[in-house]
């Protein structure tokens, strides 16, 4: 393989990692500014805190997705070895658990209960109306 290709992959991985970190940092700043704005506008502390947790969780989830993508590229394309694959597996397991936990916190229910939550919202429709 040419010399430029591994360097291009490393640069791509680094850019994706920096993007993931930037998403988490900017998301944290944005969520903080949003909650402060809501409090200044008179929103209750409980509602503002719920909004803050939700926005912060979404930023962390998106940032984690970028970081996992960078790890996958690094392991598969740059350093394909059994040890790096095992390390990637551990990282993906930990980040998957974090993502799962954050999603439960944001949504307020288990992912497999999404359909149930959506249909409960549709129970308010008239009985003869079909969608």
C-alpha positions in Angstrom: 0.0 0.0 0.0 1.2 3.5 -0.7 2.7 5.6 2.1 0.0 8.2 1.9 -2.9 5.9 2.6 -2.1 5.0 6.2 -1.4 8.6 7.0 -4.7 9.6 5.4 -6.5 7.0 7.5 -4.9 8.3 10.7 -5.7 11.8 9.8 -9.3 10.8 9.1 -9.5 9.0 12.4 -8.1 12.0 14.3 -10.6 14.4 12.6 -13.5 12.1 13.5 -12.2 11.9 17.1 -11.9 15.7 17.4 -15.4 16.0 15.9 -16.8 13.7 18.6 -15.1 15.6 21.3 -16.2 18.9 19.9 -19.8 17.7 19.7 -19.7 16.7 23.4 -18.1 20.0 24.5 -20.3 22.2 22.3 -23.4 20.2 23.2 -22.5 20.7 26.9 -22.1 24.4 26.4 -25.3 24.6 24.3 -27.3 22.7 26.9 -26.0 24.9 29.7 -26.9 28.1 27.8 -30.3 26.7 27.0 -31.1 25.8 30.6 -29.9 29.1 31.9 -32.0 30.9 29.3 -35.1 28.8 30.3 -34.5 29.6 34.0 -34.2 33.3 33.2 -37.5 33.2 31.2 -39.2 31.8 34.3 -39.3 28.1 33.6 -39.5 25.9 36.7 -36.2 24.4 38.0 -37.5 20.9 37.5 -38.5 21.4 33.9 -35.2 23.2 33.2 -33.2 20.4 34.8 -35.1 17.8 32.8 -34.4 19.8 29.6 -30.8 20.1 30.5 -30.3 16.4 31.1 -32.1 15.6 27.9 -30.0 17.9 25.8 -26.7 16.9 27.5 -27.5 13.3 27.0 -28.2 13.7 23.3 -24.9 15.6 22.9 -23.0 12.8 24.7 -24.7 10.1 22.6 -23.8 11.8 19.3 -20.2 12.4 20.4 -19.9 8.8 21.5 -21.1 7.6 18.1 -18.3 9.6 16.4 -15.7 8.3 18.8 -16.8 4.7 18.2 -16.6 5.2 14.5 -13.0 6.5 14.8 -12.1 3.5 17.0 -13.6 1.1 14.4 -11.6 2.8 11.5 -8.4 2.7 13.6 -8.8 -1.0 14.5 -10.0 -2.3 11.2 -8.0 -0.3 8.7 -4.9 1.0 10.6 -3.9 -1.6 13.2 -5.6 -4.9 12.4 -4.4 -7.2 15.1 -6.2 -9.5 17.6 -5.1 -7.3 20.5 -6.5 -4.1 19.0 -9.7 -6.0 18.0 -10.2 -7.1 21.7 -9.6 -3.6 22.9 -12.1 -2.3 20.3 -14.6 -4.9 21.5 -14.2 -3.7 25.1 -14.5 -0.1 24.1 -17.6 -0.7 22.0 -19.2 -2.7 24.9 -18.6 0.1 27.4 -19.8 2.8 25.0 -22.8 0.8 24.0 -23.7 0.4 27.7 -23.3 4.2 28.2 -25.3 4.9 25.1 -28.1 2.5 26.2 -28.1 4.1 29.7 -28.2 7.6 28.4 -31.0 6.8 26.0 -33.1 5.3 28.8 -32.5 8.5 30.8 -33.5 10.8 27.9 -36.5 8.9 26.8 -37.7 7.8 30.2 -38.5 4.2 29.1 -36.7 1.1 27.8 -36.0 1.0 24.1 -38.3 -2.0 23.6 -41.2 0.0 25.2 -41.1 2.6 22.4 -44.0 1.1 20.5 -46.0 0.9 23.7 -45.3 4.5 24.5 -46.2 5.6 21.0 -49.5 3.7 20.9 -50.5 5.1 24.3 -50.2 8.6 22.8 -52.5 7.5 20.0 -55.2 6.3 22.4 -56.5 9.8 22.5 -57.7 9.6 18.9 -61.4 9.0 18.3 -62.3 5.3 18.0 -63.5 5.4 14.4 -60.5 7.3 13.1 -57.8 5.2 11.6 -54.3 6.1 10.6 
